[in-house]
Amino acid sequence: MRVLVTGGTGFIAGWCITALLAQGYEVCATVRSIDGAEHLRTLFADRVTCAVADLTADEGWASAMAGIDRLLHIASPLTGDDMLTPARDGTTRVLEAAAAAGISRVVVTSSSAAATPDSGESGVFDETLWSGPQAAASDAYRVSKVLGERAAWDVARRRGLAVTTVLPGVVFGPLLSMRNAASVDIIGRMLTGMRGVPNIGLNIVDVRDVADLHIRALTDPRAIGQRYLAVSGPMSIPEIAAYLRAQLGDRAKNVPTRTIPNSVIKALAKVNPEMRAISPFLERNYTYSNAKARSLGWEPRPVRETVIDCADCLLANSS
């Protein structure tokens, strides 16, 4: 069976490719350039074939889908001036190409950002929640994930595609390549030194467990037409900092001990773009249920194991 993985050079995609190869699948990955294909060759030798295709253009997608049985659509921007177009229009483009090619199963990577309660709400939430206008308006990334996932379900309805969406929380864990270090930037910044950390709660998941849930969603017929939150558990940024110091000893000597008061961040948000970006998340007090994902046999790692494995990888590759 041949599986196409979009955005093959990405953090999640790399671990999905690793899991697929370990289970005996033939894998093709899309990349935006020849440079991306060379990068995958350094990671996987000749075990992965590559196709050049970009979310913002039609070229390449029909040929990328040729001979493919199943699709993991993971590609989506994390940053940039325009995240909406590749997330929404790109998802539509990719899934339309999959439908035209007669691909039997599709898993789309969304985000827990598409299932965020409005500001001030607390409790435990599940896949029935869609981010409302207030939550989505807090940042462009959240908007892109909401509209990208809605685009996937729209194509699924129109074209009769068997689609599943996976909604990861904050993804940490070991890196296959330092090219993906930006995905775990907050841990990297703590290890190299920060003046202090914001008091923000995170709903964390290990990248290896995200990959595992993608494969389960791709193969279990119960997953068709379903959303699955991929979250192991909560941990705040100050808790992460304290745990790194406790577990890593001298290797964590640069990890900050100071938590920046919320009032300071809110004041700085008036003039500082970085503080403005994190300000909406200061009073987050909610978690997610992963019961639905566990119903597929999914067993995520403990959050603290993920945090340490991530830090160990970053430290081992620092120079």
Residue pairs with C-beta under 8 A, 6 or more apart in sequence:
1 25
1 26
1 69
1 70
2 25
2 26
2 27
2 28
2 67
2 68
2 69
2 70
3 20
3 25
3 26
3 27
3 28
3 68
3 69
3 70
3 71
3 72
3 218
4 27
4 28
4 29
4 30
4 51
4 64
4 65
4 68
4 70
4 71
4 72
4 103
5 13
5 16
5 17
5 20
5 27
5 28
5 29
5 30
5 72
5 74
6 13
6 29
6 30
6 53
6 55
6 71
6 72
6 73
6 74
6 75
6 94
7 13
7 29
7 30
7 74
7 75
7 76
8 14
8 17
8 29
8 30
8 31
8 36
8 40
8 48
8 50
9 29
9 31
9 36
9 39
9 40
9 179
9 180
10 74
10 75
10 180
10 183
11 171
11 175
11 180
11 183
11 184
11 207
12 74
12 109
12 168
12 171
12 207
12 210
12 211
12 214
13 29
13 72
13 74
13 75
14 43
14 176
14 177
14 180
15 173
15 176
15 207
15 208
15 210
15 211
16 72
16 74
16 210
16 211
16 214
16 215
17 27
17 29
17 40
17 44
17 48
18 176
18 211
19 208
19 211
19 212
19 214
19 215
20 27
20 215
21 27
21 44
21 47
21 48
23 215
27 44
27 47
27 48
27 49
28 48
28 49
28 50
28 51
28 64
28 68
29 40
29 48
29 49
29 50
29 51
30 50
30 51
30 52
30 53
30 60
30 64
30 75
31 37
31 39
31 40
31 50
31 51
31 52
31 53
32 52
32 53
32 54
33 52
34 52
36 50
36 52
37 50
37 52
39 177
39 179
40 48
40 50
41 48
41 50
43 176
43 177
51 60
51 63
51 64
52 60
53 59
53 60
53 61
53 64
54 60
55 75
55 76
55 86
55 87
55 89
55 90
55 91
55 93
55 94
56 85
56 86
56 89
56 90
58 93
61 93
61 94
61 97
62 97
62 100
62 101
64 97
65 71
65 97
65 98
65 100
65 101
65 103
66 101
68 98
68 101
68 103
69 103
69 104
69 105
70 103
70 104
70 105
70 106
70 107
70 218
71 94
71 98
71 103
71 105
71 106
71 107
72 106
72 107
72 109
72 214
72 218
73 91
73 94
73 95
73 98
73 106
73 107
73 108
73 109
73 152
74 109
74 214
75 86
75 90
75 94
76 83
76 86
76 87
76 90
76 91
76 109
76 144
76 145
76 148
77 83
77 86
77 87
77 144
78 141
78 182
78 183
79 141
79 182
83 140
83 141
83 143
83 144
84 140
84 143
84 144
84 147
86 144
87 144
87 145
87 147
87 148
87 151
88 144
88 147
88 148
88 150
88 151
89 151
90 148
91 108
91 148
91 149
91 151
91 152
91 155
92 151
92 154
92 155
95 106
95 108
95 151
95 152
95 155
95 156
95 159
95 161
95 163
96 155
96 159
98 106
98 161
99 155
99 159
99 160
99 161
103 161
104 162
105 162
105 164
105 218
105 219
105 224
106 152
106 156
106 161
106 162
106 163
106 164
107 163
107 164
107 165
107 166
107 214
107 217
107 218
107 223
108 148
108 149
108 152
108 163
108 164
108 165
108 166
109 165
109 166
109 168
109 214
110 145
110 148
110 149
110 152
110 165
110 166
110 167
110 227
111 141
111 142
111 145
111 167
111 168
112 167
112 168
112 169
112 203
112 229
112 230
112 231
112 288
113 131
113 141
113 142
113 145
113 146
114 130
114 131
114 142
114 145
114 146
114 148
114 149
114 167
115 125
115 126
115 127
115 129
115 130
115 131
115 167
115 227
115 229
115 288
116 129
116 131
116 135
116 136
116 142
117 123
117 125
117 129
117 135
117 286
118 132
118 134
118 135
119 134
119 135
119 138
119 280
119 283
120 283
121 286
122 285
122 286
123 286
123 287
124 286
124 287
124 288
124 289
125 286
125 287
125 288
125 289
126 229
126 288
126 289
126 291
126 292
127 167
127 226
127 227
127 228
127 229
127 292
130 146
131 142
131 146
135 142
136 142
136 143
136 146
137 143
138 280
138 281
139 277
139 280
149 165
149 167
149 227
152 163
152 165
153 163
153 165
155 161
155 163
156 162
156 163
156 225
162 224
162 225
163 224
163 225
164 217
164 218
164 223
164 224
164 225
164 226
164 227
164 228
165 226
165 227
165 228
166 210
166 213
166 214
166 217
166 227
166 228
166 230
167 227
167 228
167 229
167 230
168 205
168 210
168 230
168 231
169 202
169 203
169 204
169 205
169 229
169 230
169 231
169 232
169 288
170 202
170 203
170 204
170 205
171 183
171 184
171 204
171 205
171 206
171 207
171 210
172 184
172 187
172 204
172 205
172 206
172 207
172 306
172 307
172 310
173 184
173 206
173 207
173 208
173 209
173 306
173 309
173 310
173 313
174 207
174 208
174 309
174 310
174 312
174 313
175 181
175 183
175 184
175 310
175 313
175 314
175 317
178 317
181 188
181 314
184 310
184 314
186 237
186 240
187 240
187 244
187 307
187 310
187 311
187 314
188 314
190 197
190 240
190 241
190 244
190 254
190 255
190 256
191 244
191 252
191 254
191 255
191 311
191 314
191 315
191 318
192 254
192 318
193 254
193 255
193 256
194 256
195 256
195 258
195 260
196 256
196 258
196 259
196 260
197 237
197 238
197 241
197 256
197 258
197 259
197 260
198 237
198 259
198 260
198 262
198 265
198 278
198 281
198 282
199 236
199 237
199 238
199 259
199 260
199 261
199 262
199 282
200 236
200 237
200 278
200 281
200 282
200 284
201 234
201 235
201 236
201 237
201 284
201 285
202 234
202 235
202 236
202 237
202 240
203 231
203 233
203 234
203 287
203 288
204 231
204 232
204 233
204 234
204 235
204 303
204 306
204 307
205 230
205 231
205 232
205 300
205 306
206 232
206 300
206 301
206 305
206 306
206 309
208 301
209 230
209 232
209 298
209 299
209 300
209 301
210 230
212 298
213 228
213 230
213 293
213 296
213 298
216 223
216 296
216 297
216 298
217 223
217 226
217 228
217 296
220 296
222 295
222 296
223 296
226 292
228 292
228 293
228 296
229 288
229 289
229 290
229 292
229 293
230 290
230 293
230 298
230 300
231 287
231 288
231 290
231 300
232 290
232 300
232 301
232 302
232 303
232 306
233 287
233 302
233 303
234 287
234 303
235 243
235 303
235 304
235 307
238 259
240 307
241 255
241 256
241 257
243 304
243 307
243 308
244 252
244 255
244 307
244 308
244 311
245 252
245 255
245 257
247 308
248 255
248 308
248 311
248 315
251 315
252 311
262 282
262 283
265 275
265 278
265 279
265 282
266 275
266 279
266 282
268 275
269 275
269 276
269 279
270 276
290 298
290 300
293 300
